[in-house]
Amino acid sequence: MSTNDQSELDQDVAEVRRRVEALANDMRGLGMELRVSSEEYGSDRDFDGTITRTITFSFKIAQQED
């Protein structure tokens, strides 16, 4: 894996994280109680040479009891 490939992947991952955080902020703006967590797994190279990274996002949405 070249440094350039890794750098591009890092940029893509950062953009995905930014967009998920923007979505979470939009949801909070609608009055939702929301927590977001993520788990990231290392980079892999697929059989065709594609470099991938797995990130799992979890959203926990709570509702206040009236």
All heavy atoms as TSV, in Angstrom:
chain	resi	resn	atom	element	x	y	z
A	1	MET	N	N	0.861	-1.168	0.000
A	1	MET	CA	C	0.000	0.000	0.000
A	1	MET	C	C	0.900	1.221	0.000
A	1	MET	O	O	1.748	1.382	0.854
A	1	MET	CB	C	-0.878	-0.047	1.249
A	1	MET	CG	C	-1.781	1.124	1.400
A	1	MET	SD	S	-2.843	1.071	2.870
A	1	MET	CE	C	-3.122	-0.614	3.201
A	2	SER	N	N	0.688	2.065	-0.964
A	2	SER	CA	C	1.523	3.265	-1.037
A	2	SER	C	C	1.023	4.330	-0.078
A	2	SER	O	O	-0.136	4.329	0.323
A	2	SER	CB	C	1.546	3.808	-2.469
A	2	SER	OG	O	0.338	4.455	-2.766
A	3	THR	N	N	1.910	5.230	0.265
A	3	THR	CA	C	1.547	6.328	1.170
A	3	THR	C	C	0.439	7.170	0.575
A	3	THR	O	O	-0.470	7.600	1.276
A	3	THR	CB	C	2.781	7.204	1.456
A	3	THR	OG1	O	3.806	6.380	1.995
A	3	THR	CG2	C	2.453	8.302	2.437
A	4	ASN	N	N	0.476	7.390	-0.743
A	4	ASN	CA	C	-0.542	8.193	-1.407
A	4	ASN	C	C	-1.918	7.539	-1.293
A	4	ASN	O	O	-2.912	8.212	-1.042
A	4	ASN	CB	C	-0.169	8.413	-2.874
A	4	ASN	CG	C	-1.084	9.417	-3.541
A	4	ASN	OD1	O	-1.446	10.424	-2.945
A	4	ASN	ND2	N	-1.465	9.125	-4.761
A	5	ASP	N	N	-1.985	6.187	-1.486
A	5	ASP	CA	C	-3.248	5.465	-1.349
A	5	ASP	C	C	-3.803	5.630	0.062
A	5	ASP	O	O	-4.987	5.869	0.249
A	5	ASP	CB	C	-3.064	3.970	-1.640
A	5	ASP	CG	C	-2.767	3.685	-3.097
A	5	ASP	OD1	O	-3.018	4.562	-3.948
A	5	ASP	OD2	O	-2.279	2.578	-3.378
A	6	GLN	N	N	-2.923	5.491	1.043
A	6	GLN	CA	C	-3.334	5.614	2.437
A	6	GLN	C	C	-3.817	7.034	2.732
A	6	GLN	O	O	-4.803	7.224	3.427
A	6	GLN	CB	C	-2.169	5.240	3.360
A	6	GLN	CG	C	-2.553	5.124	4.808
A	6	GLN	CD	C	-3.500	3.970	5.061
A	6	GLN	OE1	O	-3.352	2.888	4.504
A	6	GLN	NE2	N	-4.477	4.189	5.897
A	7	SER	N	N	-3.137	8.021	2.183
A	7	SER	CA	C	-3.508	9.417	2.396
A	7	SER	C	C	-4.887	9.709	1.815
A	7	SER	O	O	-5.708	10.376	2.444
A	7	SER	CB	C	-2.450	10.322	1.765
A	7	SER	OG	O	-2.829	11.669	1.885
A	8	GLU	N	N	-5.148	9.204	0.616
A	8	GLU	CA	C	-6.472	9.395	-0.007
A	8	GLU	C	C	-7.558	8.738	0.827
A	8	GLU	O	O	-8.621	9.307	1.035
A	8	GLU	CB	C	-6.492	8.807	-1.417
A	8	GLU	CG	C	-6.001	9.748	-2.478
A	8	GLU	CD	C	-6.185	9.155	-3.857
A	8	GLU	OE1	O	-7.305	8.718	-4.185
A	8	GLU	OE2	O	-5.194	9.132	-4.590
A	9	LEU	N	N	-7.286	7.535	1.302
A	9	LEU	CA	C	-8.257	6.826	2.128
A	9	LEU	C	C	-8.512	7.586	3.424
A	9	LEU	O	O	-9.659	7.729	3.850
A	9	LEU	CB	C	-7.769	5.409	2.411
A	9	LEU	CG	C	-8.748	4.489	3.134
A	9	LEU	CD1	C	-10.045	4.327	2.347
A	9	LEU	CD2	C	-8.104	3.137	3.373
A	10	ASP	N	N	-7.459	8.106	4.035
A	10	ASP	CA	C	-7.614	8.899	5.256
A	10	ASP	C	C	-8.502	10.120	5.015
A	10	ASP	O	O	-9.349	10.457	5.843
A	10	ASP	CB	C	-6.259	9.359	5.795
A	10	ASP	CG	C	-5.435	8.223	6.380
A	10	ASP	OD1	O	-6.003	7.151	6.662
A	10	ASP	OD2	O	-4.215	8.418	6.539
A	11	GLN	N	N	-8.323	10.766	3.866
A	11	GLN	CA	C	-9.148	11.933	3.522
A	11	GLN	C	C	-10.613	11.525	3.330
A	11	GLN	O	O	-11.526	12.221	3.782
A	11	GLN	CB	C	-8.621	12.611	2.269
A	11	GLN	CG	C	-7.309	13.323	2.471
A	11	GLN	CD	C	-6.729	13.851	1.165
A	11	GLN	OE1	O	-7.356	13.780	0.119
A	11	GLN	NE2	N	-5.522	14.389	1.237
A	12	ASP	N	N	-10.826	10.405	2.667
A	12	ASP	CA	C	-12.197	9.918	2.461
A	12	ASP	C	C	-12.869	9.576	3.787
A	12	ASP	O	O	-14.032	9.910	4.024
A	12	ASP	CB	C	-12.207	8.693	1.550
A	12	ASP	CG	C	-11.834	9.018	0.112
A	12	ASP	OD1	O	-11.848	10.216	-0.267
A	12	ASP	OD2	O	-11.525	8.080	-0.644
A	13	VAL	N	N	-12.124	8.920	4.666
A	13	VAL	CA	C	-12.659	8.561	5.977
A	13	VAL	C	C	-12.996	9.825	6.770
A	13	VAL	O	O	-14.052	9.912	7.403
A	13	VAL	CB	C	-11.669	7.654	6.745
A	13	VAL	CG1	C	-12.044	7.544	8.217
A	13	VAL	CG2	C	-11.601	6.281	6.097
A	14	ALA	N	N	-12.132	10.821	6.722
A	14	ALA	CA	C	-12.390	12.081	7.426
A	14	ALA	C	C	-13.658	12.747	6.883
A	14	ALA	O	O	-14.454	13.292	7.659
A	14	ALA	CB	C	-11.198	13.022	7.296
A	15	GLU	N	N	-13.879	12.687	5.576
A	15	GLU	CA	C	-15.083	13.273	4.986
A	15	GLU	C	C	-16.334	12.513	5.416
A	15	GLU	O	O	-17.371	13.113	5.728
A	15	GLU	CB	C	-14.975	13.288	3.454
A	15	GLU	CG	C	-16.183	13.851	2.744
A	15	GLU	CD	C	-16.460	15.328	3.041
A	15	GLU	OE1	O	-15.588	16.026	3.588
A	15	GLU	OE2	O	-17.573	15.778	2.718
A	16	VAL	N	N	-16.268	11.198	5.467
A	16	VAL	CA	C	-17.410	10.404	5.932
A	16	VAL	C	C	-17.730	10.764	7.377
A	16	VAL	O	O	-18.890	10.989	7.739
A	16	VAL	CB	C	-17.136	8.887	5.794
A	16	VAL	CG1	C	-18.180	8.068	6.535
A	16	VAL	CG2	C	-17.091	8.495	4.322
A	17	ARG	N	N	-16.707	10.851	8.218
A	17	ARG	CA	C	-16.931	11.208	9.623
A	17	ARG	C	C	-17.539	12.613	9.743
A	17	ARG	O	O	-18.430	12.836	10.554
A	17	ARG	CB	C	-15.620	11.147	10.409
A	17	ARG	CG	C	-15.132	9.746	10.648
A	17	ARG	CD	C	-13.845	9.745	11.482
A	17	ARG	NE	N	-13.405	8.417	11.787
A	17	ARG	CZ	C	-13.903	7.663	12.762
A	17	ARG	NH1	N	-14.871	8.123	13.514
A	17	ARG	NH2	N	-13.437	6.451	12.977
A	18	ARG	N	N	-17.073	13.557	8.919
A	18	ARG	CA	C	-17.613	14.911	8.941
A	18	ARG	C	C	-19.090	14.900	8.561
A	18	ARG	O	O	-19.907	15.550	9.201
A	18	ARG	CB	C	-16.825	15.807	7.976
A	18	ARG	CG	C	-17.206	17.285	8.066
A	18	ARG	CD	C	-16.647	18.104	6.922
A	18	ARG	NE	N	-17.236	17.774	5.633
A	18	ARG	CZ	C	-18.481	18.096	5.246
A	18	ARG	NH1	N	-19.270	18.750	6.056
A	18	ARG	NH2	N	-18.923	17.766	4.049
A	19	ARG	N	N	-19.436	14.134	7.560
A	19	ARG	CA	C	-20.839	14.078	7.116
A	19	ARG	C	C	-21.742	13.393	8.132
A	19	ARG	O	O	-22.887	13.795	8.327
A	19	ARG	CB	C	-20.935	13.386	5.761
A	19	ARG	CG	C	-20.359	14.234	4.646
A	19	ARG	CD	C	-20.488	13.554	3.320
A	19	ARG	NE	N	-19.822	14.313	2.280
A	19	ARG	CZ	C	-20.209	14.317	1.023
A	19	ARG	NH1	N	-21.250	13.592	0.647
A	19	ARG	NH2	N	-19.556	15.024	0.138
A	20	VAL	N	N	-21.239	12.362	8.790
A	20	VAL	CA	C	-22.021	11.700	9.833
A	20	VAL	C	C	-22.253	12.664	10.995
A	20	VAL	O	O	-23.358	12.750	11.537
A	20	VAL	CB	C	-21.346	10.395	10.305
A	20	VAL	CG1	C	-21.991	9.867	11.587
A	20	VAL	CG2	C	-21.404	9.344	9.202
A	21	GLU	N	N	-21.235	13.418	11.371
A	21	GLU	CA	C	-21.393	14.401	12.452
A	21	GLU	C	C	-22.374	15.499	12.053
A	21	GLU	O	O	-23.180	15.948	12.873
A	21	GLU	CB	C	-20.044	14.989	12.843
A	21	GLU	CG	C	-20.090	15.834	14.102
A	21	GLU	CD	C	-20.637	15.102	15.319
A	21	GLU	OE1	O	-20.329	13.921	15.530
A	21	GLU	OE2	O	-21.397	15.740	16.085
A	22	ALA	N	N	-22.344	15.921	10.790
A	22	ALA	CA	C	-23.301	16.926	10.309
A	22	ALA	C	C	-24.724	16.375	10.379
A	22	ALA	O	O	-25.653	17.083	10.780
A	22	ALA	CB	C	-22.955	17.352	8.888
A	23	LEU	N	N	-24.905	15.110	10.002
A	23	LEU	CA	C	-26.222	14.477	10.103
A	23	LEU	C	C	-26.686	14.430	11.558
A	23	LEU	O	O	-27.836	14.757	11.868
A	23	LEU	CB	C	-26.167	13.063	9.528
A	23	LEU	CG	C	-27.407	12.195	9.730
A	23	LEU	CD1	C	-28.614	12.798	9.023
A	23	LEU	CD2	C	-27.140	10.777	9.249
A	24	ALA	N	N	-25.784	14.052	12.453
A	24	ALA	CA	C	-26.116	13.994	13.880
A	24	ALA	C	C	-26.517	15.377	14.390
A	24	ALA	O	O	-27.497	15.507	15.143
A	24	ALA	CB	C	-24.935	13.446	14.678
A	25	ASN	N	N	-25.807	16.413	13.970
A	25	ASN	CA	C	-26.149	17.769	14.399
A	25	ASN	C	C	-27.514	18.195	13.852
A	25	ASN	O	O	-28.284	18.852	14.549
A	25	ASN	CB	C	-25.066	18.759	13.970
A	25	ASN	CG	C	-23.816	18.625	14.812
A	25	ASN	OD1	O	-23.857	18.173	15.948
A	25	ASN	ND2	N	-22.695	19.003	14.243
A	26	ASP	N	N	-27.825	17.820	12.606
A	26	ASP	CA	C	-29.150	18.103	12.043
A	26	ASP	C	C	-30.236	17.421	12.864
A	26	ASP	O	O	-31.277	18.015	13.149
A	26	ASP	CB	C	-29.247	17.630	10.590
A	26	ASP	CG	C	-28.488	18.512	9.621
A	26	ASP	OD1	O	-28.061	19.627	10.020
A	26	ASP	OD2	O	-28.306	18.084	8.466
A	27	MET	N	N	-30.004	16.173	13.244
A	27	MET	CA	C	-30.982	15.432	14.032
A	27	MET	C	C	-31.152	16.063	15.409
A	27	MET	O	O	-32.268	16.172	15.916
A	27	MET	CB	C	-30.570	13.967	14.138
A	27	MET	CG	C	-30.606	13.259	12.782
A	27	MET	SD	S	-29.844	11.633	12.804
A	27	MET	CE	C	-31.124	10.683	13.608
A	28	ARG	N	N	-30.058	16.505	16.003
A	28	ARG	CA	C	-30.146	17.195	17.297
A	28	ARG	C	C	-30.937	18.491	17.155
A	28	ARG	O	O	-31.671	18.881	18.052
A	28	ARG	CB	C	-28.748	17.477	17.840
A	28	ARG	CG	C	-28.017	16.250	18.315
A	28	ARG	CD	C	-26.636	16.580	18.874
A	28	ARG	NE	N	-25.880	15.383	19.110
A	28	ARG	CZ	C	-24.799	15.003	18.430
A	28	ARG	NH1	N	-24.318	15.778	17.461
A	28	ARG	NH2	N	-24.180	13.876	18.705
A	29	GLY	N	N	-30.772	19.156	16.008
A	29	GLY	CA	C	-31.514	20.380	15.741
A	29	GLY	C	C	-33.015	20.152	15.674
A	29	GLY	O	O	-33.798	21.082	15.853
A	30	LEU	N	N	-33.418	18.922	15.404
A	30	LEU	CA	C	-34.839	18.564	15.394
A	30	LEU	C	C	-35.333	18.204	16.794
A	30	LEU	O	O	-36.483	17.815	16.966
A	30	LEU	CB	C	-35.082	17.378	14.450
A	30	LEU	CG	C	-34.795	17.650	12.982
A	30	LEU	CD1	C	-34.896	16.352	12.183
A	30	LEU	CD2	C	-35.764	18.690	12.430
A	31	GLY	N	N	-34.452	18.327	17.773
A	31	GLY	CA	C	-34.837	18.070	19.161
A	31	GLY	C	C	-34.570	16.652	19.638
A	31	GLY	O	O	-35.005	16.271	20.717
A	32	MET	N	N	-33.866	15.860	18.853
A	32	MET	CA	C	-33.586	14.478	19.258
A	32	MET	C	C	-32.409	14.434	20.224
A	32	MET	O	O	-31.447	15.168	20.075
A	32	MET	CB	C	-33.234	13.630	18.032
A	32	MET	CG	C	-34.347	13.455	17.067
A	32	MET	SD	S	-33.790	12.381	15.725
A	32	MET	CE	C	-35.190	12.513	14.642
A	33	GLU	N	N	-32.537	13.580	21.208
A	33	GLU	CA	C	-31.414	13.270	22.097
A	33	GLU	C	C	-30.633	12.175	21.382
A	33	GLU	O	O	-31.142	11.080	21.164
A	33	GLU	CB	C	-31.915	12.759	23.445
A	33	GLU	CG	C	-32.703	13.772	24.244
A	33	GLU	CD	C	-31.806	14.858	24.806
A	33	GLU	OE1	O	-30.648	14.568	25.155
A	33	GLU	OE2	O	-32.279	16.002	24.886
A	34	LEU	N	N	-29.417	12.473	20.978
A	34	LEU	CA	C	-28.692	11.563	20.102
A	34	LEU	C	C	-27.233	11.453	20.502
A	34	LEU	O	O	-26.594	12.450	20.836
A	34	LEU	CB	C	-28.776	12.103	18.670
A	34	LEU	CG	C	-28.031	11.352	17.594
A	34	LEU	CD1	C	-28.796	10.098	17.208
A	34	LEU	CD2	C	-27.844	12.239	16.382
A	35	ARG	N	N	-26.740	10.222	20.496
A	35	ARG	CA	C	-25.308	9.975	20.691
A	35	ARG	C	C	-24.817	9.122	19.526
A	35	ARG	O	O	-25.500	8.197	19.104
A	35	ARG	CB	C	-25.046	9.246	21.999
A	35	ARG	CG	C	-25.063	10.186	23.188
A	35	ARG	CD	C	-24.544	9.494	24.401
A	35	ARG	NE	N	-25.635	8.662	24.931
A	35	ARG	CZ	C	-25.521	7.822	25.928
A	35	ARG	NH1	N	-24.377	7.657	26.519
A	35	ARG	NH2	N	-26.548	7.125	26.336
A	36	VAL	N	N	-23.648	9.460	19.026
A	36	VAL	CA	C	-23.053	8.720	17.923
A	36	VAL	C	C	-21.716	8.160	18.386
A	36	VAL	O	O	-20.920	8.861	18.991
A	36	VAL	CB	C	-22.813	9.627	16.690
A	36	VAL	CG1	C	-22.174	8.835	15.566
A	36	VAL	CG2	C	-24.091	10.275	16.235
A	37	SER	N	N	-21.501	6.882	18.114
A	37	SER	CA	C	-20.195	6.289	18.386
A	37	SER	C	C	-19.739	5.578	17.118
A	37	SER	O	O	-20.541	5.271	16.240
A	37	SER	CB	C	-20.261	5.316	19.568
A	37	SER	OG	O	-21.170	4.274	19.298
A	38	SER	N	N	-18.449	5.362	17.030
A	38	SER	CA	C	-17.932	4.678	15.842
A	38	SER	C	C	-16.805	3.736	16.228
A	38	SER	O	O	-16.129	3.928	17.239
A	38	SER	CB	C	-17.450	5.689	14.805
A	38	SER	OG	O	-16.362	6.414	15.294
A	39	GLU	N	N	-16.658	2.712	15.422
A	39	GLU	CA	C	-15.568	1.768	15.556
A	39	GLU	C	C	-14.910	1.665	14.199
A	39	GLU	O	O	-15.588	1.531	13.186
A	39	GLU	CB	C	-16.111	0.391	15.950
A	39	GLU	CG	C	-15.725	-0.049	17.338
A	39	GLU	CD	C	-16.281	-1.428	17.621
A	39	GLU	OE1	O	-17.449	-1.499	17.979
A	39	GLU	OE2	O	-15.524	-2.406	17.472
A	40	GLU	N	N	-13.606	1.739	14.175
A	40	GLU	CA	C	-12.886	1.691	12.908
A	40	GLU	C	C	-11.928	0.507	12.904
A	40	GLU	O	O	-11.282	0.215	13.907
A	40	GLU	CB	C	-12.096	2.991	12.708
A	40	GLU	CG	C	-11.464	3.104	11.366
A	40	GLU	CD	C	-10.876	4.474	11.112
A	40	GLU	OE1	O	-11.349	5.462	11.696
A	40	GLU	OE2	O	-9.921	4.542	10.329
A	41	TYR	N	N	-11.905	-0.164	11.777
A	41	TYR	CA	C	-11.043	-1.330	11.609
A	41	TYR	C	C	-9.969	-0.999	10.585
A	41	TYR	O	O	-10.171	-0.180	9.705
A	41	TYR	CB	C	-11.868	-2.542	11.158
A	41	TYR	CG	C	-13.010	-2.824	12.094
A	41	TYR	CD1	C	-14.266	-2.274	11.872
A	41	TYR	CD2	C	-12.822	-3.597	13.228
A	41	TYR	CE1	C	-15.312	-2.510	12.749
A	41	TYR	CE2	C	-13.864	-3.846	14.113
A	41	TYR	CZ	C	-15.110	-3.292	13.860
A	41	TYR	OH	O	-16.142	-3.518	14.734
A	42	GLY	N	N	-8.844	-1.627	10.686
A	42	GLY	CA	C	-7.700	-1.335	9.834
A	42	GLY	C	C	-7.955	-1.480	8.355
A	42	GLY	O	O	-8.948	-2.059	7.915
A	43	SER	N	N	-7.042	-0.956	7.586
A	43	SER	CA	C	-7.135	-1.011	6.132
A	43	SER	C	C	-6.847	-2.424	5.631
A	43	SER	O	O	-5.998	-3.123	6.169
A	43	SER	CB	C	-6.142	-0.045	5.495
A	43	SER	OG	O	-6.438	1.267	5.879
A	44	ASP	N	N	-7.582	-2.821	4.595
A	44	ASP	CA	C	-7.372	-4.103	3.928
A	44	ASP	C	C	-7.259	-3.855	2.442
A	44	ASP	O	O	-7.777	-2.867	1.923
A	44	ASP	CB	C	-8.569	-5.038	4.162
A	44	ASP	CG	C	-8.638	-5.556	5.583
A	44	ASP	OD1	O	-7.580	-5.858	6.163
A	44	ASP	OD2	O	-9.760	-5.676	6.096
A	45	ARG	N	N	-6.615	-4.768	1.770
A	45	ARG	CA	C	-6.543	-4.698	0.313
A	45	ARG	C	C	-7.337	-5.881	-0.228
A	45	ARG	O	O	-7.053	-7.032	0.087
A	45	ARG	CB	C	-5.098	-4.756	-0.171
A	45	ARG	CG	C	-4.972	-4.518	-1.673
A	45	ARG	CD	C	-3.531	-4.501	-2.126
A	45	ARG	NE	N	-2.786	-3.368	-1.631
A	45	ARG	CZ	C	-2.694	-2.194	-2.255
A	45	ARG	NH1	N	-3.333	-1.998	-3.384
A	45	ARG	NH2	N	-1.975	-1.213	-1.743
A	46	ASP	N	N	-8.370	-5.572	-1.028
A	46	ASP	CA	C	-9.202	-6.610	-1.629
A	46	ASP	C	C	-8.427	-7.368	-2.701
A	46	ASP	O	O	-7.365	-6.938	-3.141
A	46	ASP	CB	C	-10.459	-5.995	-2.261
A	46	ASP	CG	C	-11.438	-5.478	-1.218
A	46	ASP	OD1	O	-11.305	-5.828	-0.034
A	46	ASP	OD2	O	-12.352	-4.730	-1.604
A	47	PHE	N	N	-9.013	-8.462	-3.169
A	47	PHE	CA	C	-8.368	-9.286	-4.191
A	47	PHE	C	C	-8.067	-8.516	-5.472
A	47	PHE	O	O	-7.141	-8.850	-6.198
A	47	PHE	CB	C	-9.238	-10.515	-4.523
A	47	PHE	CG	C	-10.546	-10.163	-5.163
A	47	PHE	CD1	C	-10.667	-10.123	-6.548
A	47	PHE	CD2	C	-11.665	-9.878	-4.384
A	47	PHE	CE1	C	-11.874	-9.803	-7.149
A	47	PHE	CE2	C	-12.869	-9.553	-4.987
A	47	PHE	CZ	C	-12.969	-9.510	-6.365
A	48	ASP	N	N	-8.849	-7.454	-5.736
A	48	ASP	CA	C	-8.628	-6.671	-6.959
A	48	ASP	C	C	-7.699	-5.474	-6.721
A	48	ASP	O	O	-7.498	-4.656	-7.609
A	48	ASP	CB	C	-9.947	-6.202	-7.553
A	48	ASP	CG	C	-10.702	-5.235	-6.656
A	48	ASP	OD1	O	-10.273	-4.994	-5.505
A	48	ASP	OD2	O	-11.740	-4.710	-7.104
A	49	GLY	N	N	-7.142	-5.368	-5.511
A	49	GLY	CA	C	-6.207	-4.299	-5.216
A	49	GLY	C	C	-6.826	-3.070	-4.567
A	49	GLY	O	O	-6.127	-2.134	-4.206
A	50	THR	N	N	-8.148	-3.061	-4.420
A	50	THR	CA	C	-8.832	-1.937	-3.794
A	50	THR	C	C	-8.547	-1.920	-2.297
A	50	THR	O	O	-8.648	-2.943	-1.627
A	50	THR	CB	C	-10.362	-2.038	-4.016
A	50	THR	OG1	O	-10.612	-2.102	-5.414
A	50	THR	CG2	C	-11.094	-0.868	-3.402
A	51	ILE	N	N	-8.186	-0.758	-1.785
A	51	ILE	CA	C	-7.927	-0.596	-0.356
A	51	ILE	C	C	-9.231	-0.186	0.314
A	51	ILE	O	O	-9.908	0.736	-0.138
A	51	ILE	CB	C	-6.850	0.462	-0.105
A	51	ILE	CG1	C	-5.543	0.050	-0.796
A	51	ILE	CG2	C	-6.617	0.663	1.391
A	51	ILE	CD1	C	-4.504	1.139	-0.812
A	52	THR	N	N	-9.594	-0.892	1.371
A	52	THR	CA	C	-10.835	-0.590	2.081
A	52	THR	C	C	-10.561	-0.432	3.567
A	52	THR	O	O	-9.577	-0.931	4.101
A	52	THR	CB	C	-11.882	-1.710	1.887
A	52	THR	OG1	O	-11.371	-2.930	2.441
A	52	THR	CG2	C	-12.226	-1.914	0.421
A	53	ARG	N	N	-11.460	0.278	4.223
A	53	ARG	CA	C	-11.433	0.409	5.671
A	53	ARG	C	C	-12.881	0.317	6.131
A	53	ARG	O	O	-13.764	0.911	5.524
A	53	ARG	CB	C	-10.833	1.747	6.080
A	53	ARG	CG	C	-10.589	1.834	7.593
A	53	ARG	CD	C	-9.935	3.134	7.995
A	53	ARG	NE	N	-8.659	3.305	7.326
A	53	ARG	CZ	C	-8.034	4.477	7.235
A	53	ARG	NH1	N	-8.543	5.547	7.740
A	53	ARG	NH2	N	-6.876	4.556	6.614
A	54	THR	N	N	-13.129	-0.411	7.192
A	54	THR	CA	C	-14.481	-0.569	7.714
A	54	THR	C	C	-14.674	0.336	8.922
A	54	THR	O	O	-13.863	0.318	9.853
A	54	THR	CB	C	-14.740	-2.035	8.131
A	54	THR	OG1	O	-14.555	-2.865	6.983
A	54	THR	CG2	C	-16.146	-2.209	8.686
A	55	ILE	N	N	-15.753	1.124	8.884
A	55	ILE	CA	C	-16.125	1.977	10.010
A	55	ILE	C	C	-17.587	1.683	10.312
A	55	ILE	O	O	-18.435	1.739	9.426
A	55	ILE	CB	C	-15.962	3.468	9.689
A	55	ILE	CG1	C	-14.545	3.766	9.220
A	55	ILE	CG2	C	-16.320	4.320	10.898
A	55	ILE	CD1	C	-14.361	5.152	8.697
A	56	THR	N	N	-17.878	1.373	11.554
A	56	THR	CA	C	-19.245	1.114	11.986
A	56	THR	C	C	-19.700	2.276	12.859
A	56	THR	O	O	-19.041	2.604	13.843
A	56	THR	CB	C	-19.321	-0.201	12.788
A	56	THR	OG1	O	-18.806	-1.257	11.981
A	56	THR	CG2	C	-20.748	-0.501	13.203
A	57	PHE	N	N	-20.802	2.905	12.469
A	57	PHE	CA	C	-21.379	3.996	13.248
A	57	PHE	C	C	-22.618	3.483	13.968
A	57	PHE	O	O	-23.424	2.767	13.377
A	57	PHE	CB	C	-21.791	5.170	12.345
A	57	PHE	CG	C	-20.626	5.880	11.718
A	57	PHE	CD1	C	-20.200	5.548	10.449
A	57	PHE	CD2	C	-19.955	6.878	12.404
A	57	PHE	CE1	C	-19.124	6.190	9.865
A	57	PHE	CE2	C	-18.868	7.530	11.826
A	57	PHE	CZ	C	-18.457	7.180	10.557
A	58	SER	N	N	-22.765	3.857	15.229
A	58	SER	CA	C	-23.949	3.514	16.014
A	58	SER	C	C	-24.605	4.809	16.479
A	58	SER	O	O	-23.938	5.701	16.978
A	58	SER	CB	C	-23.563	2.666	17.240
A	58	SER	OG	O	-22.996	1.453	16.829
A	59	PHE	N	N	-25.896	4.872	16.287
A	59	PHE	CA	C	-26.686	6.022	16.738
A	59	PHE	C	C	-27.573	5.560	17.875
A	59	PHE	O	O	-28.289	4.574	17.748
A	59	PHE	CB	C	-27.582	6.541	15.603
A	59	PHE	CG	C	-26.825	7.138	14.453
A	59	PHE	CD1	C	-26.292	6.343	13.451
A	59	PHE	CD2	C	-26.650	8.519	14.362
A	59	PHE	CE1	C	-25.600	6.887	12.399
A	59	PHE	CE2	C	-25.947	9.055	13.308
A	59	PHE	CZ	C	-25.428	8.237	12.317
A	60	LYS	N	N	-27.510	6.273	18.982
A	60	LYS	CA	C	-28.378	5.972	20.119
A	60	LYS	C	C	-29.290	7.188	20.297
A	60	LYS	O	O	-28.834	8.295	20.557
A	60	LYS	CB	C	-27.552	5.738	21.373
A	60	LYS	CG	C	-28.395	5.292	22.546
A	60	LYS	CD	C	-27.520	4.861	23.706
A	60	LYS	CE	C	-28.351	4.290	24.802
A	60	LYS	NZ	N	-27.514	3.803	25.901
A	61	ILE	N	N	-30.574	6.956	20.110
A	61	ILE	CA	C	-31.561	8.023	20.189
A	61	ILE	C	C	-32.428	7.777	21.414
A	61	ILE	O	O	-32.952	6.679	21.611
A	61	ILE	CB	C	-32.441	8.056	18.920
A	61	ILE	CG1	C	-31.553	8.268	17.695
A	61	ILE	CG2	C	-33.488	9.157	19.017
A	61	ILE	CD1	C	-32.247	8.082	16.381
A	62	ALA	N	N	-32.548	8.795	22.258
A	62	ALA	CA	C	-33.312	8.667	23.500
A	62	ALA	C	C	-34.521	9.591	23.439
A	62	ALA	O	O	-34.531	10.609	22.764
A	62	ALA	CB	C	-32.442	9.046	24.696
A	63	GLN	N	N	-35.552	9.180	24.152
A	63	GLN	CA	C	-36.749	10.012	24.269
A	63	GLN	C	C	-36.997	10.242	25.747
A	63	GLN	O	O	-36.988	9.307	26.557
A	63	GLN	CB	C	-37.947	9.302	23.646
A	63	GLN	CG	C	-39.224	10.103	23.707
A	63	GLN	CD	C	-40.368	9.393	23.008
A	63	GLN	OE1	O	-40.201	8.326	22.446
A	63	GLN	NE2	N	-41.520	10.001	23.047
A	64	GLN	N	N	-37.187	11.512	26.085
A	64	GLN	CA	C	-37.453	11.873	27.477
A	64	GLN	C	C	-38.856	11.432	27.847
A	64	GLN	O	O	-39.797	11.591	27.084
A	64	GLN	CB	C	-37.342	13.400	27.658
A	64	GLN	CG	C	-35.970	13.941	27.403
A	64	GLN	CD	C	-34.992	13.611	28.520
A	64	GLN	OE1	O	-35.380	13.374	29.645
A	64	GLN	NE2	N	-33.723	13.573	28.186
A	65	GLU	N	N	-38.986	10.845	29.023
A	65	GLU	CA	C	-40.302	10.492	29.558
A	65	GLU	C	C	-41.003	11.761	30.024
A	65	GLU	O	O	-40.398	12.600	30.675
A	65	GLU	CB	C	-40.153	9.529	30.750
A	65	GLU	CG	C	-39.524	8.206	30.387
A	65	GLU	CD	C	-40.523	7.195	29.898
A	65	GLU	OE1	O	-41.710	7.327	30.197
A	65	GLU	OE2	O	-40.094	6.264	29.189
A	66	ASP	N	N	-42.241	11.926	29.645
A	66	ASP	CA	C	-43.009	13.120	30.066
A	66	ASP	C	C	-43.609	12.938	31.428
A	66	ASP	O	O	-43.894	11.957	31.923
A	66	ASP	CB	C	-44.111	13.433	29.072
A	66	ASP	CG	C	-43.517	13.949	27.747
A	66	ASP	OD1	O	-42.406	14.494	27.779
A	66	ASP	OD2	O	-44.184	13.792	26.730
